[in-house]
């Protein structure tokens, strides 16, 4: 039997422990291959005007994915090496040369990588049509996705992952040369140093988390901390969060478990004392791993929730910015008759004069100082009310020198104080009664708009540039119809289309959602796999303890409860910490962007938690199987 045959037999015998590792690598390869394929996809390039931007996003995402996958594969490989050290020591004891053992481990790792690579590329080719279809739908395109086989993507994936697997295989080869025989036999018992709970460390951990949350939730425009730290503030928040999370697992969790162990009425019921003792060791010894998992979960949920929240709000944001289907400036070259024909089903059409006026705005000041002179679009009270009636907005009633200002981005934290302030054009003074955020014009035509009385509008016409604006409202308009209308207008004419702006926004955010979702899926799979490997490694160490409990008369049902509790805490405590971190981060983000992303974030968290729970179920089942198998072998 050759070393390669022995490697194949070892993989077949231990497949139950390898399959989740293979599945995670396959998923990583599928996602990487998908990103590589989309860079060369004719469907996307032909459909999307932003194809270069998409290619750039896909390339950047591929690099991020690669960095993560490299770390994950090396981390996972270290678990397998640790698990195999005793076996390697046995081979050495039986007289097998180190070189032969090294080659066997090399072939095992390489074979696992090749299996994953072949399956990943095969699934990627089959699924490319589905993935391209999903991306086009998220981008609001209606092209038909076709089966895509990209030779460039296949070659790129083989070269990248082939190199990674060769390096990890060499890592396995070198293990027999790095340790003495006695170290290999006792490798499974070597763990991280167990620190004792320390009340000072607990306080430092809680203070760090509190400080990070306080800075994150502070108003960055008025907070002294943000003004002092500046661009360093996000780095400080991340640093304090990671430090606090580590110390929570290092001492705070151990502190509460130690207290629980001292409460006899609680601890001495069923196998709780055993469970607490095991958890006390696990959480202390695995503080670094649990911190990585919590941080990774928080990052994935925050990034995914933010992008999903933006995507969820994209349509509302565009409709708020562009309340009318079409708006454009009149031009002598306008082909108005053809436009009328294309928009014959419109609910409303009309034209109105708009002024473009430069005011002396020294009274309007914000934290950045005076505006000095500033240009505003100006419409009359009559035109505002006509536009507002189409949008079901309350009408205005103004006196001669009064005005309202429309500022869609108004935020009292950093916007000027408009109320009762006066601006002036030549000898025309205007005093603002207040500010409104909801615009009656598409933002490309008029962003910050002043609404004045009819008398004042007539006076301002003498010192202002006048433009005639056409507005059309049409419920059945789509992107193609909008392009036809746009093509009838000269290039230098300002044109605003609700559908075109919506399509461009959906296109940009859709790509980010696609990339974020798939990267999040890989991160989640890797996170679940890391815990799976860690728990099963510990299950091998715990076999004799459970065997002893069995001999003492403890039922398998009670042992299952203890296993479920131990695995549950290792899985869900870091998830809970990660979710809390992400809630704070997303709350700060929604406050900054003034967006309601609650529903989107809840959906995203529910999906993430569900998939995470599936990994918990797989891990619990595998742990239980190991214990059952040990008991049967002992009894048999």
N, C-alpha and C positions, 0 to 999 in steps of 0.2 A: 504493500500500500504506500503510495507516494504521500508527501507532505500536503500536496494540493487535495488529494482524496480525503486525508484526515481533516483538513480544514473544512471541506464540504460536509463531512459527517458531524463535526462539532457545531456547525451552523444549523444543520437539520435537527440535532438533538436539543439545541438551546433556542430554537426558533420562537418559542413562546415568550422568551425574554427579549428577543431581538426585533419582533415584528413592529412594536410601537416606534422603535428607533428607525427602522426602515421606512415606516409610514411617514414619519416626520421629515426624513430626508427626501422621500419621494415628493411630498407636498412642496418642500423648498425648491426642488428641481423643477417641478411643474410650474410653479409661480415664476421662477427665474426664466424658464424657457418661454413662458407666456409673454413676459415683459420684452424678452429679446425678439420674439416673433412680431410683436406689435410695432416695433421700430421699423420693420420692413414690410408691414401689411399694406398692400395696395388699396384695400377697402378704406382703411382709415386715412391714408394719405390723400386719396381722391375725394373723400367726403369732407374731411375737416380742414378748414383753412388754417387751423392752428396746429398742423401736423408736426412742424418743427418743435413747437412747445411740447407736444405730446412725447415726441422722441426724446427730448431733453429730460422730461419728467420720468419716463421709463428708464433712461440710462442712469439717472441719479438714484432711482428706486432700486435698480439692479445692484448698484454699488452698496447701498444700505443693506439690502437683503444678503449680499455676499458676506459683508462684515459680520452680520449677525449669524449667518449659517456657519461660517468658519469657527466662531466662538462656540456655537452650540455643538458642532461636531466634535471639536476638541474636548469640550466639557463632557459630553456624553462618552466619548472614547476613553476618557480617564476613569469613568465609572466601570466600564467593561474591563479595563486593564486591572483595576483594583480587584474586581470580582474574580478574574482569572489568575491572580498571582499565586493562589494556593495550588491551583491546577498546574501552573508552570513549575512551581516548586516540586510537585510530585513527579512530573516528567524528568526534572533534573535529578531527583533522587533515584529514579529508575535507570539513570545512565544516559539519557538522551542528551546529546550535545547542545550547548546554548545556541549555536548557529542554526541547528535544525529546528529548535523550539522557536527561535526568532523568525525563521522563514514561515513556519506554520501560522504564527500570529499575523505576520505580514500578509499571507494569502487570505486568511480569514477576513481581515479588515478590507482588503482590496476587493474580495469577492462580494462582501456586503455592499461596498460602494458601487461596484459594477451592476449588481442586481438593482439597486436603487436608481442608478443612472438610466438603465435600459427601461425600467418601468416608468420612471418619471418622464422621459422623453416620449415614450409611446402614449402615455395618458395625455401629455401636453399636446401632441399632434392631434389626437382624437378630440380633445376638449377645446382646441383653439377656436373653432367656430362658435362654441357657446360663449367663451370668454370675450371674443370680439363683439358678439351680439350684445352681451351684457354692457360692455363699455359703450357701444354706440347708443344703446337705450339710455344709459345714464347721461350721455352727452346730448340726448334729445335728437339723435339722427335716425333716419328711417332706412338706411342702406341695408341690403341683404348681406349677411355675413356668410362667407364661403369657407370651405375647408382650406386651411392654410398649412403648407409644409415649407418651412423656410430652411434651406440648407445652411445659411449663415447662422441662424439661431441654433441649429443642431450642433454645428461645429464649435460655436462659441460656448455652448453649455458643456460639451464634452471636454473641451480644453480646460475650462475653469474648474469644474467639479472633478475631472480626472486628476488634476494637479492636487486638489484638496485631499482626495482619497489616497493618493500615493504618499503624501506627507503624513497623514494619520496612520497609514500602514507602517511607515518607517518608525513612527512613534511606538507602535506595538512591537516592532522588531527589536528596538533598543531597550525595552523594559527588562529583558533578562540579563542585560549587562550592567544595569544600574543598581541592582539589589543583590544582597547576599541571600543564600538559601533560607536562613532562619527568618529573614525579613519577609520573604515571599510567603512563608507559612503563616505568619502573624499579621499580614497586611490587612486582612478583613477586620482585625480588632483595633487597628490604628485609626483613631478618629481625631477630631479637633479637640483642642484643650477646652475643658468645661469650666467656664467662669462661674463664680458664685454670685447670687443676686446681691446687688449693692444699691442701697437707697440713694446714694449720691448719683450713681449712673442713671438710675430711674428718673431722678429729678432733671438731670441734664437732657435725657431723651425727651421727656414731656415738654420741657422748656423749648427744645429745638423745634419740635413739631408745632408748638403754639406760636413760636416766632415766625416760622415759615408761613403758617396759615394767616397770621396777622398781617404780614407784609403783602401776601398774595391778595388778600381781600381789601387792603387799603386802597383809597382813591389815589391812583398814580399821579394825578394832577395837583392834588392838594396835600398829599402825604409828605412829611418832612423826611421820612426814611427813603422814599423813592427819589426825592430831589437830591438827597445826599449821595445815595448809591448810584443813581443814574442807570446806565446799561448793566451795571454789576448786579442789580437787584434780582433778575431772574436766576443768575448763577448762585447768589446767596440763598434764594428760596430752594433751589434744587439741592444745594449742599446741606442745608439744615434739614430738609426732608429726608434725605438719604441717611444722614447721621442719626436723626431721631428714630427713623424706622429700624436701623440696625440696633440701637440701644433698647428699643421696645422689645425686640426678639432676644437681645442679649440678657436683659435683666428684668424688664417690666413683666413680660409674660411669665418668666421663671418666678418672679416675686409672687404673682397671684397663684400660680400652681403650687408653690411652696406653702402659701397660706391655706389653700384648699386641702393640701395633704395633712395639715395640722388639725383640721376640723374632723374629728373622729366620726361623728354622726353621718357625715357625707362621704368621707374617704373609705370607710370600712364596709360600705355597701357594695355587694357584687364584686366586680374586679376593678373598682374605681381606683384603689390604691396602686394596683399594678399599672393601670392606664396612666395615672398621673405621674408615676415614677418614670415610665417610659417616655411620656411627653416632656417631662422635665429635662431628661437627657437630650431628646431629639431637638427641642427648640433651642436649648443652649448650644449644642454642638453644631447645629445647622443655621446659626444666626445669619451668617453671610449669604448662604443659599436662599434663605427665606427673604432676606432683604432684597436680593436680586430679583426674586419672583414678584415681590410686592411692588418694587419700583418698575419692573417691566410691565406688570399688569396696569399700574397707574398710567404709565406712558401710553400703552396701547389703547386703554379706554379713553383717556383724555384726547389723544390725537384722533381716534376714530369717532368719538362723540362730537368733537368740534367740527370735523369735516361733515359728518352726517347732519349735524345741526344746521350748518351753513347750507347744505344741499336742500334740507327740509324747508328752509326759509327763503330759498332762492327765488321762487315764483312770486311770493308776497313782496320781496324786496324790489324785484323788477317792476311789478305792478304799481308799487308805491312810487318808484322813480319815474315810470312811464305810464301815467294813468290813461293816455289816449293811444289808440292803435297806431296812428301816424300823425306826425307834426313836421312841417317843413316850411322854409322861407319861400316867399314868392320870388320868381325870377322870370325875366322876359323870355327865357328859353324853355320855361316849364311847358310840358306837354299836358296841359290840364285836362283836355278832352279825353285823352287816353287814360289818364289817371281816374277820371270820373267813371269811365267804362269799367276799369278794373275794380272800382270800389262802389259799384252800383247797389250793392246790398248793404251799404253802410247804414247804421242807425242814425248817425248825424254827421253833417258836414257844414262847416262855416269858416269864415276868415275874419281876422280882427287885427287891428294895428297894435304894435308893441314898440315901445321906445327903448333906446339904449342910451342911458344918461350917466354922466360922471358927476358925482356929488362930493361936496366937501363933507367928510364924515369924521371930523376930529372929535366930535362928542361921543362917538361910539368907540369905546376902548375895551380891551380885554387884557389878559395877563401878559400879552406880548407887546403891549404898547398901542399907540393910536394907529388907526387905519390910514389917516390922512385922506387922500382922494381915493374914491372907490367907485367902480362902474356897477350899475344895477340895471336889470331888465325892469321896465315899468309898464304896467297895464292899468286900465281904468277899472273903477268899481263895477261899471256895467259889464265889461268883458269878463271880469272875474266871476260875477254872479251867473253869467251865461255858461261859462265853463264849469262852475261849481254845481249848477243844476244837473248837468250830465253825469256828474260824479256823486250826486246826492250829498253835497256838502252845504252847510249853512251859508246863506248869503250875508254880505256885509252892507253896512249902512254908515257912510262916512261923511264928515263935515269937510269943508273946503281944504283946510290945511292939515287934515288928519290922514294917516296912512297905516296900513298893516304891512309887515314884512313876512315873506314866506322863506323860511330857511330849513330845508329838509334835514340838515345835519345838526340842527340846533340842540345844544346840550348846555344846561345852565352851569355846568362845571367849568367849561372852557369857552363857551360862545359869548359874544358881546351882550351887554345888557341893553336891549333895544327899547324897552318900554319907557315912554316919555322923553326919549332922546330925539334930537333934531338933526336933520341933514339938510344941505342947502345946495342948489344948483342955480348959479347966477343970483338972482334976488328971490328965488322960490324956496321958501322954508317949508319943511315937512316934518311933522312930529308924529312919531310912531305911537299908536295905541297899544301895540303888543306884537307878538310873533306867532306865526302858525307854522307847523312842521309839514302838514299835508299839502303838497303842491298841486296846482291845477294845470301846470305845464309839464311837459316832458323835460327832464333835466338837461338834455342836450340843447334845448331851445332856450330855457331860462332856469338857472339853478336858484340863485338868490333873487327873489322878485319883490318889487315894491308895488303895492296896490294903492292907488290914489283916487280921489274924487274926480268926477267928470271935468269940473272947472280947472282943477290943478293939472289934469292930464292935458287939457287944451293949452295951458300956459307953458308946460314943459315941452310941448311939441316944437316950440319956437327955438329951443336951445338943445334939442336932442336929435339923434339919428332915428328915423322911423323905419320899421320893417313890417311887412304884411305877413302874418302867419296863418297857414292853413292847418286846420285840425280835422281829423276824421276818426270816427269811432265805428269799428266793424267787428262783430263777434266772431265771424267765420274766417277771419284772416289767418293765414299760416305763413311760415318762413318763405316759401316759394313765391307767394303773392307779394310779400313785402319786398323781396328782391326785384320783382318786376317793376314795382312802383319806384324803387330806388334807382333802377337803371334808366328810368324816363327823366330823371333829374340830372342837371349838370353836377360834376364832381365838387364844385366849389359851393354848392348849396347845402346848408345845414339841414340834415334829414334825421329824424328820429323814428324808429320803429320798435314797438313793443315786442314783436315776435323775434326780430333780429337780435335785440339786446337780451331777450330771454334765452335764445338759443346759444349766444356767446357765453352767457353766464353759466348755463347748464353744462356747456361743453367744458369750460375750465374747472368748475367744481366737480363735474361728473368724473373727470380724469382723476382728480385728487381722491374722490370717494372710492373709485375703483382700486387705485393703488393702495390707499389707506386700509381698505377692507381686506385685500389679499395679504398685505404685509402683516396686518393685525392677526389674520388667520395663521400665518406662519409663526409669528411670535407666540400666539396662544398654544399652537401645537408643540412648539419647542418648550415652552414653559411647563405644559402638562407632562411632556416626556421627561424633563429634568426631574420633576417631583417623582414620577413613576420609577425612574432608575434609582433615585435616592431611597425611596421607600422599599423597593424590592431588594436592594442591597442590605438594608437594615432588617428586612424579613428573614434573609438568610442567617443573619447574626442572631435573630430572636427565636430560631426554630427550637433550640434546646430548652429555652425558658417556657415556651408553650407546651413542649413535650412534658416538662416537669409538672405544669399545671394540670395536664391531662391525667398524669399518674396520680395526682392528688384528688382526682374526682371532679374537676371542673368540666362542665359540659362544653361541647363545641359551640353551642348557641351563645353561651356567655363569652367564650373567647372571640366569637364573631363580633359581638357588641363592643368588646374592648378594641378589636382591630378597626372597626368602623369609626370609633371615636378618635383613635390615634391618627388614622389616615385622614379623617375629616378635618381635624385641627391643622395638620400639616398642609392640607390643601386650601382650606377656606379662611384660615386666619390671615395669611398673606393676601388672599383675594379681597377680604374685607378691608384690610388696611389700604390696599391699592384702590379700591372703590372710593373710600373716604378721601384719599388724596386727590383722586380724579374729580370728585364732586366739588371740592374746594377750587381746584384749577378751572373747571368748567364754569363754576359760578362767577369766578373773577373774569373769565373770558366773556361770558354773556353780559356781565355788567359793563365791561369795556366797550363791547360792540353794540350794546343796547338791543340784543336779540333774545327772543324767548326760545331756548333750545331744550327745554325741559322734556317734552314728549320724545324728541329725537334721541336724547341722551338715555332716557329710560329704556327705549327700545334697544339701543345699542348695548347697554349694560345687561339687559335680559338675554340677548343673544350670546354675549360673551360668557355670562354665568352658566347658561345652559350647556354650551360646549365644554366649559371647564368642569361642570358636573359629570359629563360623560367620561372625561378622563379620570375623575374620582371613582366612578363606578368600575371602570376597567382596572384601575390600580387596586381597589378593594378586592375585586374578584381574584386578581392574580396573587395578592398577599394571602388571601384565604386558601387558595389552591395550594400554595407552598406549605402552609401549616397542615392542611388535610393530608397532603402527600407524605409529609414527615411522620404524622401519626400512623398512617396506614403502613408505612415501611417498618416502623418500630413494632407495630402489632403483628405484622406479617412475618 
